[in-house]
């Protein structure tokens, strides 16, 4: 071995790398990127219609800027997504448009409800966009979802501040602050579904996360129940009105059951303390948008119950959440079938049907 070989033995050559440049048009978007962009486009084009209707009647100097900010954000998101879809020659989803909103219709909801519901929607989309960001790799798509998260959190925070200042924020119950760290020593901590049903034993008190899960689901269902009550007054289709009535009955049943868990612990339950729906009979939105939205938010509630199960240890509560998911899956299916009947259910992009291609 010569001197040069001996000097280089065991050394790793260091190759400098500069900034790597990619032409985005050469990067094919992945299935989750297309799926999340598609669902985002549907949600944000729907949001533009909602917010145009709400914004047209907003007079409160504290609430109006938040609604305007939310409208501007959704409008910009729709524009950005069109640009991204065009960058890889993907057809723009039909979504929802000016044809689905009537800003001249009479005011249907109070401004406090509009702000409460806008806050809820931005809480929900923040969760969805966090999931979308983690499965995206193209820089333009990641940047889009990152901006969506930041903006939605900003809107949620501002809405929370205004609602709190006006005494309208639905506040979670308090629990005693523990004076020490404690550990679980009894396997009965998880409880038993059967023992609860036949009354042989009593489950332990709810923990902080379980209270949060119950209260959060009740708050969501209260707001959706109010939304459905308002749209039941103005929807034109008798079938959709019946569907909204069924949704209300399901919400009432689930609210009662969830409330009983809090009542058993002498904990406060979420309430809405003012009239949130006017007596208007004029619909600010198309039947298509109303039905589509309720089907979508039902799916969102199902997701909420799924997340709640992950943070719940009491088996009776887990069983209740699972039963509610089954009920809501049936409700979402009913809504989807109504949309198919009306020709409104836009198909989510899907993979090629290889068997069908082989046949032809």
C-alpha angles and dihedrals in degrees: 000000000000127000094262092052091048092050093050097044112117094009124120117217112239111221113193117226125199128198111313112229123204131188102227091209087067093055112084110215116243125241094258091049091053092043095050093043090051094049090044091053091051092048097045096045086051090048091054089057094047094047095047088056093046095042093052090066100035114121104153108108091214097046101038097067091054093050090047090050090050091048092049091048094051092045091052092047091055090051093048092049092051088055092049093048090049091051091069098028096252116157113253110247114245093231115152132320147168088301089068099055135062109193090182094063116110119272109276103179134037118251091245090059092046090054093045091051094044088053091051093050093051090049088054097046091047088061092046094047092049088056091046092051094053093056097043125095108171108097096226092051093045090049090050095053092043090055091047091054093050094047095046092049089050092051092045091051094049092047090050092052094050094044090049093049091050093047091244100112114115101233125209119236123263127236129197115277107244117239095211145017112268137190134209113252101165124071087211085079088096093052127208131267093212096048090052092051096049094035099238095135142007123245120236118261118282115268125228096265093048091051089049092050094049094045094046092051091047092050090050093048092047091055093044090048089054091048091051091048091056096046092046086065095056109027113114102208116083090207092055091046089054090048091053089049090053089048089053092051090050091048092049091051094048094044090054092050094046091046091055090063090057093041091054088059094043089244124149120257127218115265137176109221105196142051105274102174123065125211094255118140094189115103116225090192138046121258087243093059094043093052093041092051094049092049090049096048091047087058088048091054089051088055089049092055089048091055090046092055089056090059099040125094103175108094095211089057092045089052091050093051091049092050090050091052089055090051092049094047088059091048092049090049091052090052092047092051091051089052091051091050090053094044092242103117106105112208117245111233109267141182123272118281097237095185091054091047092051091052091058 
